[in-house]
Amino acid sequence: MTLITTLRKKNLNYVIILMMVLMQFGDIAVAAGFVANLDGKFNLPATQETADKLAAASVSLLPVWNPGQESVDITITGAAPVWGWLCIAHALHGRVRKLEYAAPNAPSIVVYAHGA
């Protein structure tokens, strides 16, 4: 499930609003039309069609954003094939200010941060 949290931070005489979104791979895969096996895992075919569906689904899960609105930071998490995460990261590039990957066994890794 995508979790959206809005933080407000006072800086000088204005308020910075930052939207943080957590995207789990399972939610992206379901939004792309895939169904998990009984064990909860997704056995996705390594095809361009699958990669394109995952990329489009990740973008569809973003909150609606218009120029002048708050920035969006994304944290992605969950077990997924590397090629899947690469396609998702590429699809989100230019649409979000900062992209991080979080895993339970490691600190968060910043994939990119533009203006962060």
N, C-alpha and C positions, 0 to 999 in steps of 0.2 A: 504494500500500500504506500502511496506517496504521501509524505508528511510535509506540510508547509508551515513554517514558522516565520513570523515577521519580527524582526528586532528593530528597536528604535534607539539610536545613540545620539546624544547631543554632542555636537562638535562646533565650537565657536557660537555663532548665532543662527544656526540652522539645524535641522534634524535630518540624519541620514537614515533611510529606510532600506533594509536589506532583506530580501526574501531568500530563505534557505530551504531547499527541497532535497529530500532523501528518496532516491530511486533504487528499488530492489530489482535484481535481475528477473526474478520470478514475475513481478508485476509487468515488467517490460515485455517478457515473453508471452504472457497471457494477453496483453494489449495487442500483440502482434498476431494473435490467433493460435498460439501453440498451447498444448495441454500437457501438464506434468504427468509422469508415470505414477504408478501407485506408490513408489518410494519418494515422490515429491521432486524428482529430478527431471530435467528436460533433456531428452536425447535429440538434439537438433541436427538436421542435415547440414553439413558444411558447404552450403551453396550460396551463390550471389543473391538468389531470391530470398533466402533466409536472412542474410545480412541486411538486405534492403528493408525487409519487414521489421527487423529489430530497430534499425536506425529510424524509420518512420514512426514506430511506436514510441520510442524514447522522446521524440519531438512532440508527439501528440499528448504526452503526459505533462509537458511543461505548462505552467500557468500562462494565461494570456498576458502578453507583454506588449506595451506600446512605448515608443520613445518618450523619455521624460518620466517614466515610471521607475519604481525601485529596481535595483539590480537584482539578478537572480544568481545564487550560488547553488551548485548541485553537488551532492555526495552520492556516488554510486556504490553499491555493495552487493554481495552475493556471488555464489559460485557460477561461473560462466566460461565458455571457451574464450580464449584470448582474442580470436578474430571477432567474436561478438562484441567484446568490450571496445576493441579498436573502432569498429563501425559505429558503435553508439557514441563514443567520444568524438569522432569526426562529425557526426550529425549534430551534436550539441555545440560544436565549436562555432563561435560567432553569435550564438543565441544565449549563452550564459557568460557571466563574468568570470566565474571560477569553477573548475571541475576538480573534485577530489575523489579518490577511491579509498574506501575504508574496509578493513578486514578485522575479524576478531583477534587475530594473532599478530597484528602489526599496527604501527601507528598509521594515521591517515597519510596518504601520499597525494600531493598536489600534482595533477596531470597538466593543468595550465591555469594561469591566473592573469587576467587582463584587467588592469585597473584596480586590482585588489590590494 
